[in-house]
Amino acid sequence: MALFGTDGIRGVANADLTPELALAVGRAVAAVLGGAADGRPAIVVGRDTRISGPMLEAALVAGVVSCGSDVLAAGIIPTPGVAMAVREAGAAAGVMISASHNPIGDNGIKVFGPDGFKLPDAVEARIEAAVAAAGGPRPTHEEVGVVRPASELAARYVDRLVDGGADLRALTVVVDAAFGAAYDAAPRVFERLGARVVTIHAEPDGSRINVACGTTDMAALAGEVRRIAAADRSAHVVGVAFDGDADRTLLVDEGGAVLSGDHVMLMLARRRKATGALPGDAIVGTVMSNLGLERALAQIGIALVRTPVGDRYVLEAMRAGGFALGGEQSGHIVDLDLNTTGDGPATAVAVLSLVVESGATLRELASPLTVYPQVLLNVRTQRRDVSDAPAVRDAVAEAERALAGSGRILVRPSGTEPLVRVMVEGSDDALVRRVAGAVADVIRSSAAEAASA
């Protein structure tokens, strides 16, 4: 019974991810992780703003307390806040109910161990087995778990971010909270650090989470940065966007240009290298990281270790190699000096603190990265194995011949959505687009043929 994907359990709420499943997962988490704890274990539970969140939260919490574990109910809180809270509270586990950047109808369950890290495969397998067995303890009387409101956990997370930031009074920060989990925490952090804060999409509206906003659609943020900068030429205006659960962040520079996670990794890696705080003189990226990042890092003596797409693979490589910094082009940055998982607000604070401390603009700090033309096309299909079809393999081989060593192509199924992604990168923009479109067309036709067979 495979429940866990590359980032927890995910699916359409009340269809794939039902309250019954959430109840079973809550019981399984309590049995596997709570059962391994000393004394009366507590499990931190948080969620984003999705309209299905309270439904799944109620079911999951019922499952946890029915097994005799207590719940620290954090309410709406960024995913990295849950990871941090687990460690600070000495909890047996943490659970975040969120589908991150996915559409409104989706939801998910992310589980953290007592160390604040996402679970290894072996522990996920034990939880899956516990769900399938439908067993576990059934305590009664005073042994039933207790639900304790714990809104202070989000406040402590904000305090920790403020403690790690610089004085940002020189900046005007436009915050796009994607109607998600950072709607309150992120603006408060930047306000407390002294910045002038302008918010957009910063209400707890789960019916609009990730819709034309946040890291999945940066147009509104870029436009707002340009508008404010034009109205006040003396202001130093930058933008920060988050996704639904705030484990990702992307930034907009003073001219309204969107900066990717590759830009962020380069900026942070340069600073760490200069201060002798970059273990192994290397960072970890994925196969999606732009070729320009690899070359910019090489110029300053930093290696880029590539992994498959997914923050779990980035983190695995970081821990195995003793590296401190890694991340994805999408803005999911892992800095083990800050947190045990991707932390959008902490990353944004680190980058904007670097702007102030260096005296440079965000645009100047990002300028060493020359971005090679890169096209990413998504083909929606339930046939995740279509990339192995002979016609698709032939199309990829033809694309590689066309690129002739000047670029690269990657075809892979999404780990979180029913999509096959086609990424093509190279020095010739027109060629890159033509090659990507041709391969995507073959995937569509092959998927349609497989579906009708």
VOLUM-504895 format. One record per residue (C-alpha): residue in one letter; x, y, z. Coordinates in steps of 0.02 Angstrom, whole numbers, plus 50000, padded with zeros to 5 digits. Example, Ala and Ser with C-alpha at 12.3 -4.5 7.8 and 13.67 -1.06 7.14 Angstrom:
2
- code | east | north | up
- a | 50615 | 49775 | 50390
- s | 50684 | 49947 | 50357
This chain:
453
- code | east | north | up
- m | 50000 | 50000 | 50000
- a | 50097 | 50151 | 49937
- l | 50034 | 50310 | 50019
- f | 50188 | 50421 | 50023
- g | 50252 | 50509 | 49868
- t | 50403 | 50622 | 49853
- d | 50327 | 50747 | 49975
- g | 50210 | 50656 | 50092
- i | 50035 | 50594 | 50054
- r | 49941 | 50697 | 49925
- g | 49781 | 50690 | 49825
- v | 49612 | 50769 | 49792
- a | 49534 | 50809 | 49960
- n | 49379 | 50707 | 50002
- a | 49408 | 50596 | 49850
- d | 49585 | 50524 | 49859
- l | 49629 | 50598 | 50027
- t | 49473 | 50564 | 50129
- p | 49434 | 50598 | 50312
- e | 49435 | 50410 | 50338
- l | 49612 | 50400 | 50269
- a | 49668 | 50549 | 50374
- l | 49597 | 50463 | 50529
- a | 49694 | 50305 | 50487
- v | 49854 | 50402 | 50454
- g | 49835 | 50493 | 50621
- r | 49820 | 50327 | 50711
- a | 49968 | 50256 | 50616
- v | 50080 | 50406 | 50652
- a | 50035 | 50397 | 50836
- a | 50065 | 50210 | 50842
- v | 50232 | 50213 | 50750
- l | 50309 | 50377 | 50809
- g | 50212 | 50410 | 50968
- g | 50238 | 50230 | 51021
- a | 50426 | 50254 | 51010
- a | 50425 | 50405 | 51127
- d | 50450 | 50405 | 51315
- g | 50307 | 50451 | 51429
- r | 50150 | 50526 | 51354
- p | 50197 | 50577 | 51176
- a | 50138 | 50737 | 51092
- i | 50119 | 50765 | 50906
- v | 50119 | 50940 | 50829
- v | 49982 | 50964 | 50699
- g | 49972 | 51115 | 50584
- r | 49887 | 51159 | 50421
- d | 49878 | 51286 | 50282
- t | 49722 | 51385 | 50236
- r | 49640 | 51263 | 50114
- i | 49453 | 51244 | 50135
- s | 49477 | 51056 | 50157
- g | 49605 | 51084 | 50295
- p | 49489 | 51088 | 50447
- m | 49400 | 50930 | 50387
- l | 49561 | 50831 | 50370
- e | 49635 | 50908 | 50527
- a | 49486 | 50852 | 50631
- a | 49498 | 50675 | 50564
- l | 49686 | 50661 | 50585
- v | 49683 | 50733 | 50761
- a | 49546 | 50610 | 50808
- g | 49657 | 50470 | 50748
- v | 49806 | 50530 | 50848
- v | 49714 | 50552 | 51013
- s | 49622 | 50386 | 50990
- c | 49792 | 50302 | 51002
- g | 49835 | 50391 | 51165
- s | 49950 | 50528 | 51098
- d | 49919 | 50711 | 51137
- v | 49904 | 50841 | 51000
- l | 49982 | 51013 | 51001
- a | 49862 | 51101 | 50882
- a | 49964 | 51239 | 50800
- g | 49826 | 51295 | 50683
- i | 49876 | 51387 | 50524
- i | 50065 | 51387 | 50519
- p | 50199 | 51372 | 50384
- t | 50266 | 51197 | 50357
- p | 50440 | 51248 | 50418
- g | 50357 | 51311 | 50576
- v | 50296 | 51135 | 50611
- a | 50469 | 51063 | 50583
- m | 50543 | 51190 | 50703
- a | 50404 | 51166 | 50831
- v | 50432 | 50978 | 50840
- r | 50611 | 51005 | 50897
- e | 50574 | 51147 | 51016
- a | 50427 | 51058 | 51097
- g | 50518 | 50891 | 51109
- a | 50372 | 50812 | 51017
- a | 50367 | 50635 | 50949
- a | 50318 | 50695 | 50775
- g | 50245 | 50837 | 50675
- v | 50109 | 50832 | 50544
- m | 50071 | 50968 | 50417
- i | 49909 | 50962 | 50320
- s | 49947 | 51047 | 50155
- a | 49970 | 51015 | 49971
- s | 50100 | 51152 | 49958
- h | 50093 | 51233 | 49785
- n | 49958 | 51116 | 49717
- p | 49784 | 51176 | 49663
- i | 49645 | 51214 | 49788
- g | 49559 | 51046 | 49772
- d | 49714 | 50949 | 49825
- n | 49776 | 50924 | 50000
- g | 49913 | 50823 | 50083
- i | 49991 | 50758 | 50241
- k | 50176 | 50788 | 50277
- v | 50253 | 50699 | 50425
- f | 50409 | 50750 | 50521
- g | 50506 | 50644 | 50643
- p | 50560 | 50700 | 50818
- d | 50718 | 50774 | 50743
- g | 50616 | 50890 | 50630
- f | 50666 | 50801 | 50471
- k | 50545 | 50719 | 50350
- l | 50535 | 50533 | 50375
- p | 50654 | 50406 | 50296
- d | 50579 | 50277 | 50180
- a | 50585 | 50140 | 50311
- v | 50478 | 50239 | 50434
- e | 50356 | 50288 | 50298
- a | 50340 | 50103 | 50256
- r | 50298 | 50064 | 50438
- i | 50163 | 50197 | 50438
- e | 50091 | 50129 | 50276
- a | 50089 | 49954 | 50351
- a | 50002 | 50020 | 50507
- v | 49869 | 50104 | 50400
- a | 49841 | 49942 | 50304
- a | 49831 | 49839 | 50464
- a | 49702 | 49957 | 50542
- g | 49766 | 49909 | 50713
- g | 49849 | 50006 | 50852
- p | 49805 | 50038 | 51034
- r | 49631 | 50088 | 51091
- p | 49654 | 50171 | 51261
- t | 49505 | 50225 | 51365
- h | 49468 | 50339 | 51512
- e | 49608 | 50461 | 51554
- e | 49727 | 50371 | 51435
- v | 49642 | 50446 | 51282
- g | 49748 | 50583 | 51207
- v | 49716 | 50768 | 51240
- v | 49708 | 50907 | 51111
- r | 49801 | 51062 | 51171
- p | 49784 | 51227 | 51076
- a | 49960 | 51284 | 51032
- s | 49948 | 51444 | 50931
- e | 50105 | 51502 | 51021
- l | 50207 | 51386 | 50910
- a | 50180 | 51500 | 50761
- a | 50230 | 51649 | 50868
- r | 50390 | 51561 | 50921
- y | 50429 | 51525 | 50738
- v | 50412 | 51711 | 50699
- d | 50524 | 51754 | 50847
- r | 50658 | 51637 | 50784
- l | 50656 | 51716 | 50611
- v | 50666 | 51891 | 50681
- d | 50813 | 51842 | 50792
- g | 50908 | 51783 | 50636
- g | 50876 | 51937 | 50528
- a | 50962 | 52103 | 50499
- d | 50889 | 52277 | 50516
- l | 50783 | 52297 | 50359
- r | 50727 | 52478 | 50383
- a | 50808 | 52525 | 50218
- l | 50691 | 52411 | 50120
- t | 50513 | 52412 | 50059
- v | 50461 | 52230 | 50050
- v | 50308 | 52177 | 49950
- v | 50246 | 52010 | 50017
- d | 50138 | 51892 | 49914
- a | 50076 | 51761 | 50037
- a | 49977 | 51660 | 49907
- f | 49824 | 51662 | 50022
- g | 49919 | 51527 | 50115
- a | 50001 | 51478 | 50277
- a | 50120 | 51628 | 50281
- y | 49980 | 51756 | 50266
- d | 50012 | 51820 | 50443
- a | 50186 | 51758 | 50491
- a | 50285 | 51826 | 50344
- p | 50223 | 52006 | 50349
- r | 50248 | 52010 | 50538
- v | 50428 | 51952 | 50522
- f | 50474 | 52089 | 50398
- e | 50380 | 52221 | 50497
- r | 50471 | 52174 | 50657
- l | 50637 | 52184 | 50563
- g | 50594 | 52365 | 50520
- a | 50548 | 52352 | 50336
- r | 50404 | 52448 | 50259
- v | 50288 | 52303 | 50214
- v | 50158 | 52300 | 50077
- t | 50052 | 52142 | 50067
- i | 49956 | 52061 | 49926
- h | 49858 | 51898 | 49935
- a | 49887 | 51899 | 50123
- e | 49720 | 51838 | 50188
- p | 49679 | 51663 | 50251
- d | 49569 | 51626 | 50101
- g | 49584 | 51441 | 50063
- s | 49467 | 51458 | 49915
- r | 49601 | 51559 | 49824
- i | 49762 | 51478 | 49885
- n | 49894 | 51477 | 49746
- v | 49770 | 51552 | 49620
- a | 49860 | 51679 | 49508
- c | 49976 | 51722 | 49652
- g | 50125 | 51664 | 49754
- t | 50271 | 51567 | 49684
- t | 50163 | 51483 | 49552
- d | 50117 | 51650 | 49470
- m | 50235 | 51795 | 49501
- a | 50154 | 51922 | 49384
- a | 50054 | 52014 | 49517
- l | 50203 | 52031 | 49633
- a | 50319 | 52091 | 49496
- g | 50190 | 52219 | 49442
- e | 50166 | 52283 | 49619
- v | 50354 | 52303 | 49644
- r | 50366 | 52403 | 49482
- r | 50216 | 52510 | 49529
- i | 50282 | 52557 | 49701
- a | 50458 | 52588 | 49636
- a | 50390 | 52704 | 49501
- a | 50286 | 52801 | 49627
- d | 50433 | 52825 | 49746
- r | 50601 | 52832 | 49661
- s | 50690 | 52847 | 49829
- a | 50623 | 52681 | 49894
- h | 50722 | 52520 | 49886
- v | 50581 | 52403 | 49837
- v | 50593 | 52213 | 49824
- g | 50465 | 52074 | 49821
- v | 50449 | 51907 | 49910
- a | 50325 | 51769 | 49865
- f | 50280 | 51608 | 49953
- d | 50181 | 51455 | 49904
- g | 50032 | 51383 | 49997
- d | 50129 | 51311 | 50144
- a | 50278 | 51429 | 50134
- d | 50413 | 51299 | 50113
- r | 50461 | 51392 | 49953
- t | 50506 | 51571 | 49915
- l | 50545 | 51668 | 49756
- l | 50599 | 51849 | 49748
- v | 50575 | 51998 | 49634
- d | 50718 | 52121 | 49614
- e | 50712 | 52310 | 49611
- g | 50671 | 52314 | 49425
- g | 50529 | 52189 | 49437
- a | 50628 | 52039 | 49373
- v | 50586 | 51870 | 49450
- l | 50732 | 51779 | 49531
- s | 50728 | 51589 | 49542
- g | 50790 | 51471 | 49674
- d | 50950 | 51458 | 49572
- h | 50983 | 51643 | 49601
- v | 50949 | 51623 | 49786
- m | 51068 | 51475 | 49801
- l | 51205 | 51570 | 49711
- m | 51187 | 51722 | 49823
- l | 51189 | 51622 | 49984
- a | 51329 | 51507 | 49925
- r | 51441 | 51654 | 49877
- r | 51420 | 51730 | 50050
- r | 51454 | 51564 | 50137
- k | 51607 | 51531 | 50029
- a | 51675 | 51704 | 50069
- t | 51654 | 51677 | 50255
- g | 51722 | 51499 | 50255
- a | 51553 | 51428 | 50305
- l | 51518 | 51317 | 50154
- p | 51558 | 51136 | 50199
- g | 51642 | 51042 | 50057
- d | 51640 | 51199 | 49949
- a | 51482 | 51126 | 49870
- i | 51295 | 51146 | 49868
- v | 51159 | 51025 | 49815
- g | 51038 | 51061 | 49673
- t | 50930 | 50954 | 49560
- v | 50932 | 50903 | 49379
- m | 50821 | 51056 | 49349
- s | 50949 | 51183 | 49409
- n | 51001 | 51295 | 49266
- l | 51167 | 51263 | 49181
- g | 51207 | 51445 | 49217
- l | 51206 | 51409 | 49403
- e | 51330 | 51268 | 49384
- r | 51448 | 51378 | 49283
- a | 51432 | 51529 | 49398
- l | 51471 | 51422 | 49549
- a | 51621 | 51342 | 49463
- q | 51696 | 51514 | 49433
- i | 51708 | 51541 | 49621
- g | 51764 | 51365 | 49665
- i | 51597 | 51291 | 49717
- a | 51534 | 51124 | 49652
- l | 51352 | 51086 | 49614
- v | 51295 | 50912 | 49664
- r | 51139 | 50865 | 49565
- t | 50998 | 50751 | 49624
- p | 50828 | 50699 | 49556
- v | 50689 | 50827 | 49577
- g | 50616 | 50835 | 49752
- d | 50674 | 50914 | 49913
- r | 50688 | 50742 | 49995
- y | 50825 | 50695 | 49871
- v | 50912 | 50861 | 49897
- l | 50908 | 50837 | 50085
- e | 50968 | 50657 | 50073
- a | 51119 | 50712 | 49972
- m | 51154 | 50856 | 50090
- r | 51154 | 50744 | 50243
- a | 51253 | 50607 | 50158
- g | 51387 | 50728 | 50096
- g | 51392 | 50843 | 50247
- f | 51332 | 50993 | 50146
- a | 51238 | 51138 | 50226
- l | 51149 | 51219 | 50079
- g | 51041 | 51151 | 49939
- g | 50880 | 51178 | 49850
- e | 50774 | 51182 | 49695
- q | 50747 | 51306 | 49555
- s | 50566 | 51317 | 49613
- g | 50621 | 51410 | 49770
- h | 50625 | 51264 | 49891
- i | 50788 | 51305 | 49982
- v | 50858 | 51197 | 50123
- d | 50984 | 51281 | 50237
- l | 51026 | 51164 | 50380
- d | 51093 | 51309 | 50482
- l | 50916 | 51381 | 50482
- n | 50798 | 51232 | 50482
- t | 50779 | 51048 | 50441
- t | 50668 | 51075 | 50290
- g | 50632 | 51203 | 50155
- d | 50592 | 51367 | 50243
- g | 50526 | 51506 | 50132
- p | 50518 | 51646 | 50262
- a | 50690 | 51603 | 50334
- t | 50766 | 51602 | 50160
- a | 50687 | 51770 | 50119
- v | 50753 | 51844 | 50281
- a | 50928 | 51778 | 50242
- v | 50930 | 51851 | 50066
- l | 50861 | 52021 | 50115
- s | 50981 | 52029 | 50262
- l | 51120 | 51997 | 50137
- v | 51058 | 52142 | 50031
- v | 51067 | 52261 | 50178
- e | 51231 | 52198 | 50247
- s | 51319 | 52198 | 50078
- g | 51257 | 52368 | 50025
- a | 51215 | 52294 | 49855
- t | 51048 | 52282 | 49769
- l | 50959 | 52118 | 49746
- r | 50985 | 52135 | 49559
- e | 51173 | 52158 | 49583
- l | 51186 | 52006 | 49697
- a | 51096 | 51899 | 49569
- s | 51190 | 51965 | 49417
- p | 51332 | 51836 | 49412
- l | 51206 | 51705 | 49356
- t | 51181 | 51700 | 49168
- v | 51020 | 51603 | 49143
- y | 51024 | 51486 | 48994
- p | 50859 | 51474 | 48898
- q | 50756 | 51340 | 48981
- v | 50582 | 51281 | 48935
- l | 50473 | 51177 | 49049
- l | 50314 | 51101 | 48976
- n | 50188 | 51001 | 49075
- v | 50087 | 50865 | 48990
- r | 49937 | 50816 | 49095
- t | 49911 | 50628 | 49095
- q | 49876 | 50487 | 49216
- r | 49999 | 50378 | 49120
- r | 50156 | 50416 | 49218
- d | 50248 | 50277 | 49125
- v | 50222 | 50360 | 48955
- s | 50401 | 50425 | 48959
- d | 50457 | 50244 | 48932
- a | 50356 | 50224 | 48772
- p | 50464 | 50187 | 48618
- a | 50400 | 50340 | 48525
- v | 50444 | 50453 | 48672
- r | 50617 | 50377 | 48690
- d | 50647 | 50405 | 48504
- a | 50588 | 50586 | 48519
- v | 50707 | 50617 | 48664
- a | 50852 | 50541 | 48568
- e | 50812 | 50652 | 48419
- a | 50806 | 50803 | 48535
- e | 50977 | 50761 | 48605
- r | 51047 | 50751 | 48429
- a | 50970 | 50920 | 48387
- l | 51047 | 51001 | 48541
- a | 51216 | 50930 | 48488
- g | 51298 | 50946 | 48657
- s | 51246 | 51129 | 48680
- g | 51104 | 51088 | 48798
- r | 51009 | 50951 | 48886
- i | 50835 | 50874 | 48896
- l | 50747 | 50795 | 49043
- v | 50581 | 50702 | 49037
- r | 50508 | 50646 | 49202
- p | 50341 | 50613 | 49287
- s | 50292 | 50736 | 49423
- g | 50304 | 50668 | 49599
- t | 50153 | 50766 | 49660
- e | 50034 | 50791 | 49512
- p | 49969 | 50689 | 49363
- l | 50094 | 50769 | 49244
- v | 50243 | 50722 | 49139
- r | 50366 | 50865 | 49134
- v | 50479 | 50906 | 48987
- m | 50628 | 51018 | 49021
- v | 50744 | 51074 | 48882
- e | 50891 | 51191 | 48909
- g | 51023 | 51261 | 48792
- s | 51106 | 51414 | 48719
- d | 50984 | 51435 | 48572
- d | 50813 | 51490 | 48633
- a | 50721 | 51453 | 48471
- l | 50796 | 51278 | 48461
- v | 50754 | 51244 | 48644
- r | 50572 | 51290 | 48619
- r | 50556 | 51190 | 48459
- v | 50632 | 51035 | 48535
- a | 50527 | 51046 | 48694
- g | 50366 | 51067 | 48595
- a | 50405 | 50919 | 48483
- v | 50439 | 50803 | 48629
- a | 50284 | 50862 | 48722
- d | 50177 | 50827 | 48568
- v | 50242 | 50649 | 48559
- i | 50205 | 50623 | 48744
- r | 50026 | 50683 | 48721
- s | 49995 | 50569 | 48573
- s | 50076 | 50420 | 48658
- a | 49976 | 50448 | 48816
- a | 49815 | 50460 | 48715
- e | 49855 | 50299 | 48623
- a | 49892 | 50209 | 48786
- a | 49730 | 50271 | 48864
- s | 49626 | 50209 | 48716
- a | 49711 | 50041 | 48703
